[in-house]
């Protein structure tokens, strides 16, 4: 898995809870995590920072922006 992209508001498990669970698994904790939301505010940013979320994108998503971020993340991992 190169990167995980998740919406904050999921039906049974929100994006923050998903990232929290991923962080408990050594196999998955290093996978870059991008979260999307209609409401990007200080509370969202603070929670994202605490969980180690790599990027918050505000909706509506511009596909080229998302693709560019994913390519840069993937390229960084290849160089390491």
Secondary structure, 3 states (H helix, E strand, C coil): CCEEEEECCCCCCCHHHHHHHHHCCCCCCCCEEEEEECCCCHHHHHHHHHHCCCEEEECCCCHHHHHHHHHHHHHHHHHC
